[in-house]
Amino acid sequence: MIPLKTKLIFLLLLASFDSYSQDLYNYENSVLFGKYLYSSNQLDLAAQEFERCVFLKPEDRESYLYLCKVYRKTNEFDKAVNTFQRFNGKVSFQDMDPAFSVEYLKLLVQNGKYQDATEFLEKNSILRENSDYKLSSFLLRKDWKDAYKYQASSNIPINKTLLEINNQGVQLKKKSPLLAGLLSVCIPGAGKVYAGRWKDGIISLFMTSSAAFFSVRGFKNNGNGFYPWFLGTMAVMYYSGNIYGSTQAVIKYNKLKEDELVEKTRSFILTDN
């Protein structure tokens, strides 16, 4: 038979453990654990923890904000918007909480909704006067000239990173698709070399010239045969396709250069401060 004293000690330990367990899972500790999961990039678990925090304390602003951050980073746009609505009752552009305003802007930018981001900035009373975000909205839409005009006219200090991106956009020298086509008319593959695609240019020159050479040679040996006509057709196809491909290569080149600047702008906005 277990002594009474031992039973009392056991009951006290059990009560202490139960009290400790309840404390471990209370609201404050859950928030701390959620922040740890978020900072260690365990985002799915962080979402579960902050959802529990919201359940424990529905009026908690911080947990809602972290939920928005988590759902943005996990690219769950609808869940993020739903979280904004759960906290505010609706997504109000004009009087949205400052921290939520920044997070909502990041959500739009991350999902490539640049026009929506611009409209949000124009309506939001908190971010409307933020020169960095205003300039970023021009850069994301590749409006380099308007961005430069805004930069020149703004009396508010602007982040140096954005100024550099803007200057690169204004000074960006686009290549001409027309010139690429004309170069390929003169020398097959030259347009692709102009677009920076040396290997494609060399291949185009080799394929077109080879088909033309063997076609001419075939006509000399047997003008009525299928072989020279087939190669002649291939030569024409290679030649025409090379001209079109050169113009498209330049268009892609220009887009790539602009997209690099857009990506730098996105990185600036999406970086957690």
C-alpha positions in Angstrom: 0.0 0.0 0.0 1.3 3.4 -1.0 1.9 5.7 2.0 -0.3 8.8 2.3 2.7 11.1 2.2 3.8 9.6 -1.1 0.3 10.1 -2.6 0.3 13.7 -1.6 3.7 14.4 -3.2 2.5 12.7 -6.4 -0.7 14.7 -6.5 1.3 18.0 -6.0 3.7 17.1 -8.8 0.8 16.2 -11.1 -0.9 19.5 -10.3 2.4 21.4 -11.0 2.9 19.6 -14.3 -0.6 20.4 -15.4 -0.3 24.0 -14.4 3.1 24.2 -16.3 1.5 22.6 -19.4 -1.3 25.0 -19.4 1.1 27.9 -19.1 3.3 26.5 -21.9 0.3 26.7 -24.3 -1.1 30.0 -23.2 -1.4 33.0 -25.5 1.9 34.7 -24.7 4.0 31.6 -25.1 2.1 30.7 -28.3 3.0 34.1 -29.8 6.6 33.6 -28.9 6.7 30.1 -30.4 5.0 31.4 -33.5 7.6 34.1 -33.9 10.3 31.5 -33.5 8.7 29.3 -36.2 8.4 32.3 -38.5 12.0 33.5 -38.0 13.3 29.9 -38.6 11.2 29.8 -41.8 8.9 27.0 -40.6 6.0 28.9 -42.2 3.4 26.1 -42.3 3.8 25.5 -38.6 3.9 29.2 -37.9 0.6 29.6 -39.6 -1.0 27.0 -37.4 0.4 28.6 -34.3 -0.7 32.1 -35.1 -4.2 30.8 -36.1 -4.3 29.3 -32.6 -3.2 32.7 -31.2 -6.1 34.4 -33.0 -8.5 31.8 -31.7 -7.2 32.4 -28.1 -7.3 36.2 -28.5 -9.5 37.3 -31.5 -8.7 41.0 -31.0 -4.9 40.3 -31.2 -3.4 42.6 -33.9 0.1 41.1 -33.8 -1.0 37.5 -34.6 -3.1 38.7 -37.5 -0.1 40.7 -38.9 2.2 37.6 -38.7 -0.5 35.5 -40.3 -0.5 38.0 -43.2 3.2 37.8 -43.5 3.2 34.0 -43.4 0.5 33.6 -46.1 2.3 36.1 -48.3 5.5 34.2 -48.0 3.8 30.9 -48.7 2.2 32.6 -51.7 -1.4 32.0 -50.5 -3.0 35.2 -51.8 -6.6 34.4 -50.9 -5.7 33.4 -47.3 -3.7 36.6 -46.8 -6.6 38.8 -48.1 -9.0 36.8 -45.9 -6.8 37.5 -42.9 -6.9 41.2 -43.6 -10.7 41.0 -43.8 -10.9 39.0 -40.6 -8.9 41.7 -38.7 -10.5 44.8 -40.2 -13.9 43.5 -41.2 -13.0 44.5 -44.8 -10.0 45.6 -46.8 -10.2 49.4 -46.5 -7.5 51.1 -48.6 -7.9 54.5 -47.1 -7.6 53.9 -43.4 -5.8 50.6 -43.2 -3.5 50.1 -40.2 0.1 51.3 -41.2 1.8 47.9 -40.7 -1.1 46.1 -42.5 -0.8 48.7 -45.3 2.8 47.9 -45.9 2.1 44.1 -45.8 -0.8 44.4 -48.2 1.3 46.4 -50.6 4.0 43.6 -50.4 1.3 41.0 -51.1 0.2 42.8 -54.3 3.8 43.2 -55.4 4.8 39.6 -54.7 1.8 38.4 -56.9 2.8 40.7 -59.7 -0.3 43.0 -59.3 1.7 46.1 -60.0 -1.3 48.2 -61.3 -3.3 47.2 -58.2 -0.4 48.2 -56.1 -0.3 51.6 -57.7 -4.0 52.1 -57.2 -3.6 51.1 -53.6 -0.8 53.6 -53.0 -2.9 56.4 -54.5 -5.8 55.6 -52.1 -4.0 54.7 -49.0 -3.6 57.7 -46.7 -0.6 56.2 -44.9 1.6 55.2 -47.8 0.5 57.9 -50.3 3.2 60.3 -49.3 6.0 57.6 -49.1 8.5 58.6 -51.8 10.2 55.2 -51.9 7.0 53.3 -52.5 5.8 56.0 -55.0 9.0 55.7 -57.0 8.8 51.9 -56.8 5.4 51.9 -58.4 6.8 53.6 -61.5 9.8 51.2 -61.6 7.6 48.1 -61.3 5.6 49.3 -64.3 8.8 50.1 -66.2 7.9 53.8 -66.5 11.5 54.9 -66.4 10.8 58.5 -67.7 8.0 59.2 -65.3 10.0 57.7 -62.5 12.9 60.1 -63.3 10.5 63.0 -63.4 9.1 62.1 -60.0 12.6 61.6 -58.6 13.7 65.1 -59.9 10.6 66.8 -58.6 10.4 65.1 -55.2 11.7 67.1 -52.3 11.7 64.1 -50.0 14.8 61.9 -49.6 14.6 58.7 -51.7 16.5 55.4 -50.9 19.8 55.2 -52.8 19.0 51.7 -54.1 15.9 52.9 -55.8 17.7 55.9 -57.2 20.3 53.6 -58.7 17.6 51.4 -60.2 15.9 54.4 -61.7 19.1 55.7 -63.2 19.8 52.3 -64.8 16.3 52.3 -66.2 16.7 55.7 -67.8 20.1 55.0 -69.2 19.1 51.5 -70.5 19.9 51.3 -74.1 17.4 49.1 -75.9 18.4 47.2 -79.0 16.5 47.6 -82.2 14.4 44.6 -83.5 14.4 46.3 -87.0 18.2 46.5 -87.0 18.5 42.8 -85.9 16.2 41.8 -88.8 18.2 43.9 -91.3 21.5 42.4 -90.1 20.1 38.9 -90.5 18.9 39.8 -94.0 22.5 40.6 -94.9 24.3 37.9 -92.9 22.2 35.0 -91.5 22.8 34.8 -87.7 24.1 38.4 -87.4 20.9 39.6 -85.8 21.1 37.0 -83.1 24.8 37.9 -82.4 23.6 41.5 -82.1 21.1 40.3 -79.5 24.0 38.7 -77.5 23.2 35.1 -78.6 26.5 34.2 -80.2 25.9 30.4 -80.3 22.5 30.8 -81.9 23.9 33.2 -84.4 26.7 30.8 -85.4 24.2 27.9 -85.7 21.9 29.9 -87.8 24.7 30.9 -90.2 25.9 27.3 -90.5 22.5 25.8 -91.1 21.4 28.4 -93.6 24.6 28.6 -95.6 25.0 24.8 -95.6 21.4 24.3 -96.9 22.0 27.0 -99.6 25.4 25.6 -100.6 24.2 22.0 -101.0 21.0 23.2 -102.8 23.1 25.2 -105.4 25.4 22.2 -105.8 22.4 19.9 -106.3 20.9 22.1 -109.0 24.2 22.1 -110.8 24.4 18.3 -110.8 20.7 17.5 -111.2 18.4 20.5 -111.6 15.2 18.4 -111.9 15.8 16.2 -108.8 14.0 16.3 -105.5 17.2 16.7 -103.4 18.2 20.2 -104.5 14.6 21.5 -104.3 14.2 20.1 -100.8 17.5 21.7 -99.7 16.5 25.0 -101.4 13.2 25.0 -99.5 15.1 24.4 -96.3 17.5 27.2 -97.0 14.6 29.6 -97.5 13.0 28.4 -94.3 16.2 28.8 -92.3 16.8 32.2 -93.8 13.3 33.5 -93.1 13.1 31.9 -89.7 16.5 33.4 -88.8 15.2 36.9 -89.6 12.1 36.5 -87.5 14.1 34.8 -84.7 16.6 37.7 -84.6 13.8 40.3 -84.1 12.3 38.2 -81.3 15.7 37.6 -79.7 16.2 41.4 -79.4 12.7 41.9 -78.0 13.5 39.2 -75.3 16.9 40.8 -74.7 15.2 44.2 -74.0 12.6 42.6 -71.8 15.2 40.7 -69.8 17.2 43.8 -69.1 14.1 45.7 -67.9 12.9 42.7 -65.9 16.2 42.6 -64.0 15.5 46.1 -62.8 11.9 45.2 -61.9 13.2 42.2 -59.9 15.6 44.5 -58.0 12.7 46.8 -57.1 10.6 43.8 -56.0 13.5 42.6 -53.8 13.7 46.1 -52.2 10.0 46.2 -51.4 9.7 42.6 -50.2 12.7 42.6 -47.9 11.6 42.4 -44.3 12.7 45.5 -42.4 
